[in-house]
Amino acid sequence: MWGVRSVRGVEVSVPSSEEYKHPGRSDRSKYYDLKNAGLPFPGLRDLAVGHVVAAMPAFNEEHQIARTILAVKRYVDYVIVVDDGSVDATADLAGALGTIVVRHEQNRGYGGALRTIFEVAHALGADGLVVLDADGQHDPDEIPRLLKKLDDGVDVVIGSRFLKGSWTNAPAYRKFGMKVLNITLSFAGVSHLTDTQCGFRAYGRRAIEAIRISQGGMSAGSEILLQAAERHLKIEEVPVSVRYDLKSTSTLHPVTHGFSVMNMIVQQIFARRPLAFFAIPGFGFLLLGFISGYNPFLGYSVTSKIPSLLGIGSLVFLITGTLLIAVGLVLMLLADGQDG
């Protein structure tokens, strides 16, 4: 039968193994409550352990989610749907198809849904986790491509819209924004990736156990990559197809999305690489100081006249650059001391 577990404002509907294979046998009128249980999602280990699961955040996706679930179920052992505060029939449709349905009483955003997904996958003891959108933007038939990389020992597999063999009809402004975020994320230690923002991904057991998401918004995907790089997990990409001609249920403007991700990345660079955060602009100021001050101070050495306004400006650049580099060094030493 179906069991509904309510923990920390989360309601989990779990089918038995037989009901997963035959969802028509489910009796959704039978519930039981384990609010005081110690685990975040008690009872999930009653299901088979060590399988591959697919998961999708869903917010008001009743028009597309059934089609997506049916396509996904061909490639994985279990499907998890995180209903992130939907007001339509998203959860009912997902439950009728025998998925593990996790309901958030209130919308927690993309990061909150991902956090729940990782917690459920961990509770299931999953060997592999595939995350994709519920709205049909990602192609479920490409799931085996990601799973093959997991079989090869990769910890985090990212679908890329920019590798040879990929396809997307993303608008030009989105592509530009993705490239900017790729470059910015490289300063935080995530390099050699062509698409850091694609949500079509797969995670092996090491990643499932290591990743702990704290961001609540769209920046959670970048946070995952930062944690994976910090923990020396193996990250690779595969070409995928991503559509942008679907009716979107997202309430977040692309510009808002971009700035939220950028803000998180800058914060992470500041916290993880303070020397780079301060030293790079510091050296830039030093360079400006030397260039702008060369002629004024060369003239001062000959005439002993007070330097021009340009010369004074160069002094400001030199002092600012020196201070920035010094601050970066101090913060780096403090960070190293805390790590030690």
C-alpha positions as YAML, in Angstrom:
chain: A
units: angstrom
residues:
- id: 1
  name: MET
  ca: [0.00, 0.00, 0.00]
- id: 2
  name: TRP
  ca: [0.95, 3.63, -0.17]
- id: 3
  name: GLY
  ca: [2.47, 5.17, 2.92]
- id: 4
  name: VAL
  ca: [2.64, 8.91, 3.51]
- id: 5
  name: ARG
  ca: [5.41, 10.05, 5.84]
- id: 6
  name: SER
  ca: [5.34, 13.65, 7.06]
- id: 7
  name: VAL
  ca: [8.72, 14.92, 8.21]
- id: 8
  name: ARG
  ca: [9.81, 18.57, 8.55]
- id: 9
  name: GLY
  ca: [6.96, 19.84, 6.39]
- id: 10
  name: VAL
  ca: [7.59, 17.15, 3.78]
- id: 11
  name: GLU
  ca: [5.05, 14.48, 2.86]
- id: 12
  name: VAL
  ca: [6.43, 11.33, 1.25]
- id: 13
  name: SER
  ca: [4.26, 8.83, -0.61]
- id: 14
  name: VAL
  ca: [6.10, 5.53, -1.05]
- id: 15
  name: PRO
  ca: [4.76, 2.65, -3.16]
- id: 16
  name: SER
  ca: [5.61, -0.95, -2.44]
- id: 17
  name: SER
  ca: [7.70, -2.81, -4.99]
- id: 18
  name: GLU
  ca: [4.61, -4.50, -6.43]
- id: 19
  name: GLU
  ca: [2.72, -1.24, -6.66]
- id: 20
  name: TYR
  ca: [5.65, 0.36, -8.45]
- id: 21
  name: LYS
  ca: [5.42, -2.31, -11.11]
- id: 22
  name: HIS
  ca: [1.61, -2.20, -11.12]
- id: 23
  name: PRO
  ca: [0.57, 1.33, -10.14]
- id: 24
  name: GLY
  ca: [-3.09, 0.57, -10.75]
- id: 25
  name: ARG
  ca: [-3.13, -1.53, -7.58]
- id: 26
  name: SER
  ca: [-2.29, 1.44, -5.34]
- id: 27
  name: ASP
  ca: [-4.76, 2.46, -2.63]
- id: 28
  name: ARG
  ca: [-3.94, 6.09, -1.97]
- id: 29
  name: SER
  ca: [-6.58, 6.34, 0.79]
- id: 30
  name: LYS
  ca: [-4.32, 4.43, 3.21]
- id: 31
  name: TYR
  ca: [-1.82, 6.60, 5.05]
- id: 32
  name: TYR
  ca: [0.35, 6.41, 8.12]
- id: 33
  name: ASP
  ca: [2.31, 9.08, 9.91]
- id: 34
  name: LEU
  ca: [5.89, 8.83, 11.20]
- id: 35
  name: LYS
  ca: [6.51, 12.44, 12.22]
- id: 36
  name: ASN
  ca: [8.73, 11.48, 15.14]
- id: 37
  name: ALA
  ca: [10.95, 9.09, 13.21]
- id: 38
  name: GLY
  ca: [14.68, 9.71, 13.35]
- id: 39
  name: LEU
  ca: [15.41, 9.53, 9.63]
- id: 40
  name: PRO
  ca: [14.43, 12.27, 7.18]
- id: 41
  name: PHE
  ca: [12.52, 9.77, 5.05]
- id: 42
  name: PRO
  ca: [11.78, 6.63, 7.11]
- id: 43
  name: GLY
  ca: [10.65, 3.50, 5.36]
- id: 44
  name: LEU
  ca: [12.38, 4.15, 2.06]
- id: 45
  name: ARG
  ca: [14.83, 1.35, 2.71]
- id: 46
  name: ASP
  ca: [11.88, -1.05, 2.59]
- id: 47
  name: LEU
  ca: [12.34, -0.64, -1.14]
- id: 48
  name: ALA
  ca: [15.19, -2.31, -2.99]
- id: 49
  name: VAL
  ca: [18.62, -0.88, -2.25]
- id: 50
  name: GLY
  ca: [21.45, -0.19, -4.66]
- id: 51
  name: HIS
  ca: [19.46, 0.73, -7.73]
- id: 52
  name: VAL
  ca: [19.44, 3.69, -10.09]
- id: 53
  name: VAL
  ca: [16.79, 6.32, -9.48]
- id: 54
  name: ALA
  ca: [15.65, 9.29, -11.52]
- id: 55
  name: ALA
  ca: [14.31, 12.41, -9.86]
- id: 56
  name: MET
  ca: [12.62, 15.56, -11.05]
- id: 57
  name: PRO
  ca: [11.60, 18.75, -9.27]
- id: 58
  name: ALA
  ca: [8.06, 19.65, -10.27]
- id: 59
  name: PHE
  ca: [6.02, 22.81, -9.82]
- id: 60
  name: ASN
  ca: [2.62, 22.90, -11.52]
- id: 61
  name: GLU
  ca: [3.63, 20.45, -14.26]
- id: 62
  name: GLU
  ca: [0.34, 18.56, -14.68]
- id: 63
  name: HIS
  ca: [0.32, 19.01, -18.47]
- id: 64
  name: GLN
  ca: [3.64, 17.26, -19.10]
- id: 65
  name: ILE
  ca: [4.72, 15.24, -16.08]
- id: 66
  name: ALA
  ca: [2.91, 11.99, -16.91]
- id: 67
  name: ARG
  ca: [4.56, 11.79, -20.33]
- id: 68
  name: THR
  ca: [7.96, 12.48, -18.78]
- id: 69
  name: ILE
  ca: [7.53, 9.87, -16.03]
- id: 70
  name: LEU
  ca: [6.49, 7.14, -18.46]
- id: 71
  name: ALA
  ca: [9.54, 7.84, -20.62]
- id: 72
  name: VAL
  ca: [11.93, 7.95, -17.66]
- id: 73
  name: LYS
  ca: [10.71, 4.70, -16.06]
- id: 74
  name: ARG
  ca: [12.10, 2.68, -18.95]
- id: 75
  name: TYR
  ca: [15.67, 3.42, -17.87]
- id: 76
  name: VAL
  ca: [15.72, 3.44, -14.04]
- id: 77
  name: ASP
  ca: [14.51, 1.36, -11.11]
- id: 78
  name: TYR
  ca: [12.59, 4.10, -9.29]
- id: 79
  name: VAL
  ca: [11.34, 7.59, -10.10]
- id: 80
  name: ILE
  ca: [11.21, 10.34, -7.47]
- id: 81
  name: VAL
  ca: [9.00, 13.38, -8.01]
- id: 82
  name: VAL
  ca: [9.43, 16.34, -5.68]
- id: 83
  name: ASP
  ca: [6.20, 18.31, -5.85]
- id: 84
  name: ASP
  ca: [7.45, 21.72, -4.79]
- id: 85
  name: GLY
  ca: [4.23, 23.30, -3.56]
- id: 86
  name: SER
  ca: [2.16, 22.74, -6.71]
- id: 87
  name: VAL
  ca: [-1.47, 23.81, -6.70]
- id: 88
  name: ASP
  ca: [-2.49, 21.61, -9.63]
- id: 89
  name: ALA
  ca: [-2.68, 17.83, -10.11]
- id: 90
  name: THR
  ca: [1.08, 17.27, -10.42]
- id: 91
  name: ALA
  ca: [1.38, 15.10, -7.29]
- id: 92
  name: ASP
  ca: [-1.77, 13.09, -8.05]
- id: 93
  name: LEU
  ca: [-0.62, 12.25, -11.56]
- id: 94
  name: ALA
  ca: [2.86, 11.30, -10.36]
- id: 95
  name: GLY
  ca: [1.42, 9.15, -7.59]
- id: 96
  name: ALA
  ca: [-0.98, 7.38, -9.92]
- id: 97
  name: LEU
  ca: [2.02, 6.30, -12.00]
- id: 98
  name: GLY
  ca: [3.68, 4.65, -9.02]
- id: 99
  name: THR
  ca: [6.50, 7.10, -8.37]
- id: 100
  name: ILE
  ca: [7.94, 8.10, -5.00]
- id: 101
  name: VAL
  ca: [6.19, 11.42, -4.47]
- id: 102
  name: VAL
  ca: [7.65, 13.96, -2.06]
- id: 103
  name: ARG
  ca: [5.40, 16.95, -1.38]
- id: 104
  name: HIS
  ca: [6.68, 20.26, -0.09]
- id: 105
  name: GLU
  ca: [3.87, 22.08, 1.67]
- id: 106
  name: GLN
  ca: [5.33, 25.36, 0.40]
- id: 107
  name: ASN
  ca: [7.47, 26.13, -2.62]
- id: 108
  name: ARG
  ca: [11.15, 25.89, -1.63]
- id: 109
  name: GLY
  ca: [12.68, 26.68, -4.99]
- id: 110
  name: TYR
  ca: [14.96, 24.64, -7.21]
- id: 111
  name: GLY
  ca: [17.65, 24.29, -4.56]
- id: 112
  name: GLY
  ca: [15.17, 23.13, -1.95]
- id: 113
  name: ALA
  ca: [13.83, 20.50, -4.34]
- id: 114
  name: LEU
  ca: [17.35, 19.30, -5.15]
- id: 115
  name: ARG
  ca: [18.17, 19.06, -1.44]
- id: 116
  name: THR
  ca: [15.17, 16.79, -0.94]
- id: 117
  name: ILE
  ca: [16.12, 14.72, -3.98]
- id: 118
  name: PHE
  ca: [19.59, 14.03, -2.62]
- id: 119
  name: GLU
  ca: [18.19, 13.17, 0.81]
- id: 120
  name: VAL
  ca: [15.73, 10.68, -0.67]
- id: 121
  name: ALA
  ca: [18.37, 9.15, -2.96]
- id: 122
  name: HIS
  ca: [20.68, 8.77, 0.03]
- id: 123
  name: ALA
  ca: [17.90, 7.18, 2.10]
- id: 124
  name: LEU
  ca: [17.23, 4.77, -0.75]
- id: 125
  name: GLY
  ca: [20.89, 3.76, -0.88]
- id: 126
  name: ALA
  ca: [20.89, 4.55, -4.59]
- id: 127
  name: ASP
  ca: [23.96, 3.68, -6.64]
- id: 128
  name: GLY
  ca: [23.04, 6.27, -9.25]
- id: 129
  name: LEU
  ca: [20.82, 9.33, -9.44]
- id: 130
  name: VAL
  ca: [19.61, 11.04, -12.61]
- id: 131
  name: VAL
  ca: [18.11, 14.53, -12.25]
- id: 132
  name: LEU
  ca: [16.08, 16.08, -15.06]
- id: 133
  name: ASP
  ca: [13.25, 18.54, -15.55]
- id: 134
  name: ALA
  ca: [9.63, 17.40, -15.40]
- id: 135
  name: ASP
  ca: [8.45, 19.72, -18.17]
- id: 136
  name: GLY
  ca: [9.92, 17.78, -21.10]
- id: 137
  name: GLN
  ca: [12.83, 20.14, -21.64]
- id: 138
  name: HIS
  ca: [15.26, 17.23, -21.31]
- id: 139
  name: ASP
  ca: [15.07, 14.04, -23.37]
- id: 140
  name: PRO
  ca: [14.66, 10.91, -21.18]
- id: 141
  name: ASP
  ca: [15.95, 8.75, -24.03]
- id: 142
  name: GLU
  ca: [19.39, 10.26, -23.37]
- id: 143
  name: ILE
  ca: [19.49, 8.90, -19.80]
- id: 144
  name: PRO
  ca: [21.54, 5.81, -20.83]
- id: 145
  name: ARG
  ca: [24.23, 8.16, -22.15]
- id: 146
  name: LEU
  ca: [24.65, 9.65, -18.68]
- id: 147
  name: LEU
  ca: [24.42, 6.30, -16.90]
- id: 148
  name: LYS
  ca: [27.19, 4.85, -19.05]
- id: 149
  name: LYS
  ca: [29.53, 7.51, -17.69]
- id: 150
  name: LEU
  ca: [28.59, 6.47, -14.15]
- id: 151
  name: ASP
  ca: [29.41, 2.87, -15.08]
- id: 152
  name: ASP
  ca: [32.81, 4.12, -16.25]
- id: 153
  name: GLY
  ca: [33.54, 5.51, -12.78]
- id: 154
  name: VAL
  ca: [32.54, 9.15, -13.22]
- id: 155
  name: ASP
  ca: [31.01, 10.72, -10.09]
- id: 156
  name: VAL
  ca: [29.14, 13.65, -11.65]
- id: 157
  name: VAL
  ca: [27.91, 13.62, -15.25]
- id: 158
  name: ILE
  ca: [26.66, 16.88, -16.73]
- id: 159
  name: GLY
  ca: [24.57, 17.17, -19.85]
- id: 160
  name: SER
  ca: [26.12, 19.77, -22.13]
- id: 161
  name: ARG
  ca: [24.33, 21.90, -24.71]
- id: 162
  name: PHE
  ca: [27.64, 22.86, -26.31]
- id: 163
  name: LEU
  ca: [29.52, 19.62, -26.98]
- id: 164
  name: LYS
  ca: [29.66, 18.06, -30.43]
- id: 165
  name: GLY
  ca: [26.51, 16.00, -30.90]
- id: 166
  name: SER
  ca: [24.36, 18.17, -28.63]
- id: 167
  name: TRP
  ca: [21.35, 20.23, -29.68]
- id: 168
  name: THR
  ca: [19.48, 23.19, -28.23]
- id: 169
  name: ASN
  ca: [17.28, 26.00, -29.45]
- id: 170
  name: ALA
  ca: [18.23, 28.23, -26.53]
- id: 171
  name: PRO
  ca: [18.03, 31.95, -27.35]
- id: 172
  name: ALA
  ca: [21.32, 33.73, -27.99]
- id: 173
  name: TYR
  ca: [21.08, 35.79, -24.80]
- id: 174
  name: ARG
  ca: [20.78, 32.60, -22.75]
- id: 175
  name: LYS
  ca: [23.83, 31.09, -24.43]
- id: 176
  name: PHE
  ca: [25.79, 34.26, -23.71]
- id: 177
  name: GLY
  ca: [24.75, 34.17, -20.06]
- id: 178
  name: MET
  ca: [25.74, 30.52, -19.77]
- id: 179
  name: LYS
  ca: [29.21, 31.27, -21.15]
- id: 180
  name: VAL
  ca: [29.66, 34.13, -18.66]
- id: 181
  name: LEU
  ca: [28.70, 31.87, -15.75]
- id: 182
  name: ASN
  ca: [31.05, 29.16, -17.04]
- id: 183
  name: ILE
  ca: [33.95, 31.61, -17.00]
- id: 184
  name: THR
  ca: [33.03, 32.98, -13.58]
- id: 185
  name: LEU
  ca: [32.73, 29.50, -12.10]
- id: 186
  name: SER
  ca: [36.17, 28.60, -13.43]
- id: 187
  name: PHE
  ca: [37.66, 31.20, -11.07]
- id: 188
  name: ALA
  ca: [36.15, 29.20, -8.19]
- id: 189
  name: GLY
  ca: [37.89, 26.01, -9.28]
- id: 190
  name: VAL
  ca: [35.36, 24.45, -11.67]
- id: 191
  name: SER
  ca: [37.13, 24.44, -15.02]
- id: 192
  name: HIS
  ca: [37.17, 22.59, -18.35]
- id: 193
  name: LEU
  ca: [33.35, 22.43, -18.51]
- id: 194
  name: THR
  ca: [31.37, 23.70, -21.47]
- id: 195
  name: ASP
  ca: [28.00, 23.87, -19.66]
- id: 196
  name: THR
  ca: [27.93, 24.38, -15.91]
- id: 197
  name: GLN
  ca: [24.25, 25.39, -15.82]
- id: 198
  name: CYS
  ca: [22.47, 22.41, -17.38]
- id: 199
  name: GLY
  ca: [20.12, 20.67, -14.95]
- id: 200
  name: PHE
  ca: [20.21, 17.31, -16.77]
- id: 201
  name: ARG
  ca: [22.77, 15.42, -14.69]
- id: 202
  name: ALA
  ca: [23.68, 12.08, -13.16]
- id: 203
  name: TYR
  ca: [25.40, 11.40, -9.85]
- id: 204
  name: GLY
  ca: [27.18, 8.31, -8.59]
- id: 205
  name: ARG
  ca: [27.10, 7.02, -5.02]
- id: 206
  name: ARG
  ca: [30.15, 9.02, -3.93]
- id: 207
  name: ALA
  ca: [28.48, 12.23, -5.08]
- id: 208
  name: ILE
  ca: [25.14, 11.32, -3.50]
- id: 209
  name: GLU
  ca: [26.85, 10.80, -0.16]
- id: 210
  name: ALA
  ca: [29.15, 13.84, -0.38]
- id: 211
  name: ILE
  ca: [26.94, 16.65, -1.68]
- id: 212
  name: ARG
  ca: [25.03, 18.78, 0.84]
- id: 213
  name: ILE
  ca: [23.01, 21.58, -0.76]
- id: 214
  name: SER
  ca: [22.50, 24.83, 1.15]
- id: 215
  name: GLN
  ca: [21.38, 27.17, -1.65]
- id: 216
  name: GLY
  ca: [17.64, 27.46, -2.17]
- id: 217
  name: GLY
  ca: [17.46, 28.96, -5.65]
- id: 218
  name: MET
  ca: [18.80, 28.21, -9.11]
- id: 219
  name: SER
  ca: [22.37, 28.62, -7.88]
- id: 220
  name: ALA
  ca: [22.18, 25.17, -6.27]
- id: 221
  name: GLY
  ca: [23.42, 23.56, -9.49]
- id: 222
  name: SER
  ca: [26.60, 25.63, -9.34]
- id: 223
  name: GLU
  ca: [26.98, 24.90, -5.64]
- id: 224
  name: ILE
  ca: [26.94, 21.17, -6.42]
- id: 225
  name: LEU
  ca: [29.80, 21.59, -8.90]
- id: 226
  name: LEU
  ca: [31.81, 23.64, -6.41]
- id: 227
  name: GLN
  ca: [31.39, 20.93, -3.78]
- id: 228
  name: ALA
  ca: [32.24, 18.20, -6.28]
- id: 229
  name: ALA
  ca: [35.45, 19.99, -7.28]
- id: 230
  name: GLU
  ca: [36.37, 20.63, -3.65]
- id: 231
  name: ARG
  ca: [35.90, 16.94, -2.81]
- id: 232
  name: HIS
  ca: [37.89, 15.87, -5.89]
- id: 233
  name: LEU
  ca: [34.97, 14.04, -7.47]
- id: 234
  name: LYS
  ca: [35.36, 13.10, -11.11]
- id: 235
  name: ILE
  ca: [33.24, 15.37, -13.33]
- id: 236
  name: GLU
  ca: [32.60, 14.80, -17.04]
- id: 237
  name: GLU
  ca: [30.12, 15.97, -19.68]
- id: 238
  name: VAL
  ca: [28.03, 14.28, -22.35]
- id: 239
  name: PRO
  ca: [26.14, 15.94, -25.22]
- id: 240
  name: VAL
  ca: [22.39, 16.30, -24.66]
- id: 241
  name: SER
  ca: [19.37, 17.93, -26.27]
- id: 242
  name: VAL
  ca: [17.57, 20.73, -24.43]
- id: 243
  name: ARG
  ca: [14.38, 22.38, -25.67]
- id: 244
  name: TYR
  ca: [13.25, 25.95, -25.05]
- id: 245
  name: ASP
  ca: [10.07, 25.94, -27.13]
- id: 246
  name: LEU
  ca: [7.89, 24.57, -24.33]
- id: 247
  name: LYS
  ca: [5.38, 26.39, -22.17]
- id: 248
  name: SER
  ca: [7.43, 27.41, -19.15]
- id: 249
  name: THR
  ca: [6.14, 27.25, -15.61]
- id: 250
  name: SER
  ca: [9.16, 29.04, -14.21]
- id: 251
  name: THR
  ca: [8.47, 32.33, -12.47]
- id: 252
  name: LEU
  ca: [12.13, 33.35, -12.43]
- id: 253
  name: HIS
  ca: [13.33, 35.75, -15.12]
- id: 254
  name: PRO
  ca: [16.55, 34.62, -16.86]
- id: 255
  name: VAL
  ca: [18.33, 37.83, -15.81]
- id: 256
  name: THR
  ca: [17.30, 37.30, -12.19]
- id: 257
  name: HIS
  ca: [18.47, 33.72, -12.46]
- id: 258
  name: GLY
  ca: [21.82, 34.79, -13.85]
- id: 259
  name: PHE
  ca: [22.44, 37.40, -11.17]
- id: 260
  name: SER
  ca: [21.48, 35.01, -8.36]
- id: 261
  name: VAL
  ca: [23.93, 32.40, -9.66]
- id: 262
  name: MET
  ca: [26.63, 35.02, -10.20]
- id: 263
  name: ASN
  ca: [26.17, 36.34, -6.67]
- id: 264
  name: MET
  ca: [26.58, 32.86, -5.20]
- id: 265
  name: ILE
  ca: [29.68, 32.16, -7.28]
- id: 266
  name: VAL
  ca: [31.32, 35.43, -6.22]
- id: 267
  name: GLN
  ca: [30.59, 34.62, -2.58]
- id: 268
  name: GLN
  ca: [32.14, 31.19, -3.03]
- id: 269
  name: ILE
  ca: [35.24, 32.63, -4.69]
- id: 270
  name: PHE
  ca: [35.59, 35.06, -1.79]
- id: 271
  name: ALA
  ca: [35.25, 32.23, 0.75]
- id: 272
  name: ARG
  ca: [37.30, 29.57, -1.03]
- id: 273
  name: ARG
  ca: [39.91, 31.61, -2.92]
- id: 274
  name: PRO
  ca: [40.35, 34.96, -1.18]
- id: 275
  name: LEU
  ca: [43.81, 35.51, -2.69]
- id: 276
  name: ALA
  ca: [42.44, 35.20, -6.23]
- id: 277
  name: PHE
  ca: [39.39, 37.29, -5.32]
- id: 278
  name: PHE
  ca: [41.53, 40.22, -4.15]
- id: 279
  name: ALA
  ca: [44.85, 39.67, -5.92]
- id: 280
  name: ILE
  ca: [43.50, 39.62, -9.48]
- id: 281
  name: PRO
  ca: [41.96, 43.12, -9.24]
- id: 282
  name: GLY
  ca: [44.94, 44.14, -7.09]
- id: 283
  name: PHE
  ca: [47.40, 43.36, -9.84]
- id: 284
  name: GLY
  ca: [45.10, 45.15, -12.26]
- id: 285
  name: PHE
  ca: [45.30, 48.32, -10.16]
- id: 286
  name: LEU
  ca: [49.08, 47.97, -9.92]
- id: 287
  name: LEU
  ca: [49.33, 47.68, -13.69]
- id: 288
  name: LEU
  ca: [47.16, 50.78, -14.15]
- id: 289
  name: GLY
  ca: [49.30, 52.61, -11.63]
- id: 290
  name: PHE
  ca: [52.55, 51.80, -13.39]
- id: 291
  name: ILE
  ca: [51.18, 52.66, -16.83]
- id: 292
  name: SER
  ca: [49.52, 55.94, -15.82]
- id: 293
  name: GLY
  ca: [52.39, 57.04, -13.59]
- id: 294
  name: TYR
  ca: [55.34, 56.29, -15.84]
- id: 295
  name: ASN
  ca: [55.52, 59.63, -17.67]
- id: 296
  name: PRO
  ca: [54.58, 61.90, -14.71]
- id: 297
  name: PHE
  ca: [57.15, 60.38, -12.38]
- id: 298
  name: LEU
  ca: [59.80, 60.22, -15.09]
- id: 299
  name: GLY
  ca: [59.27, 63.96, -15.52]
- id: 300
  name: TYR
  ca: [59.43, 64.50, -11.74]
- id: 301
  name: SER
  ca: [62.82, 62.78, -11.58]
- id: 302
  name: VAL
  ca: [64.14, 65.33, -14.10]
- id: 303
  name: THR
  ca: [62.37, 68.57, -13.11]
- id: 304
  name: SER
  ca: [61.53, 67.90, -9.44]
- id: 305
  name: LYS
  ca: [58.11, 69.43, -10.11]
- id: 306
  name: ILE
  ca: [55.03, 68.16, -8.29]
- id: 307
  name: PRO
  ca: [53.43, 65.33, -10.33]
- id: 308
  name: SER
  ca: [50.35, 66.08, -12.38]
- id: 309
  name: LEU
  ca: [46.84, 64.92, -11.49]
- id: 310
  name: LEU
  ca: [47.54, 61.81, -13.56]
- id: 311
  name: GLY
  ca: [50.57, 61.10, -11.42]
- id: 312
  name: ILE
  ca: [48.55, 61.44, -8.23]
- id: 313
  name: GLY
  ca: [45.94, 59.11, -9.70]
- id: 314
  name: SER
  ca: [48.63, 56.54, -10.43]
- id: 315
  name: LEU
  ca: [49.66, 56.67, -6.76]
- id: 316
  name: VAL
  ca: [46.07, 55.90, -5.78]
- id: 317
  name: PHE
  ca: [46.06, 52.92, -8.16]
- id: 318
  name: LEU
  ca: [49.36, 51.63, -6.75]
- id: 319
  name: ILE
  ca: [48.26, 51.96, -3.14]
- id: 320
  name: THR
  ca: [44.88, 50.34, -3.84]
- id: 321
  name: GLY
  ca: [46.49, 47.43, -5.66]
- id: 322
  name: THR
  ca: [48.99, 46.86, -2.87]
- id: 323
  name: LEU
  ca: [46.25, 46.89, -0.22]
- id: 324
  name: LEU
  ca: [44.07, 44.45, -2.18]
- id: 325
  name: ILE
  ca: [46.93, 41.97, -2.55]
- id: 326
  name: ALA
  ca: [47.78, 42.32, 1.15]
- id: 327
  name: VAL
  ca: [44.16, 41.68, 2.17]
- id: 328
  name: GLY
  ca: [44.03, 38.62, -0.07]
- id: 329
  name: LEU
  ca: [47.22, 37.22, 1.48]
- id: 330
  name: VAL
  ca: [45.95, 37.75, 5.03]
- id: 331
  name: LEU
  ca: [42.58, 36.13, 4.29]
- id: 332
  name: MET
  ca: [44.29, 33.20, 2.56]
- id: 333
  name: LEU
  ca: [46.49, 32.61, 5.61]
- id: 334
  name: LEU
  ca: [43.46, 32.80, 7.90]
- id: 335
  name: ALA
  ca: [41.54, 30.34, 5.72]
- id: 336
  name: ASP
  ca: [44.49, 27.94, 5.64]
- id: 337
  name: GLY
  ca: [44.71, 28.16, 9.42]
- id: 338
  name: GLN
  ca: [41.03, 27.26, 9.79]
- id: 339
  name: ASP
  ca: [41.39, 24.31, 7.42]
- id: 340
  name: GLY
  ca: [44.37, 23.08, 9.39]
...
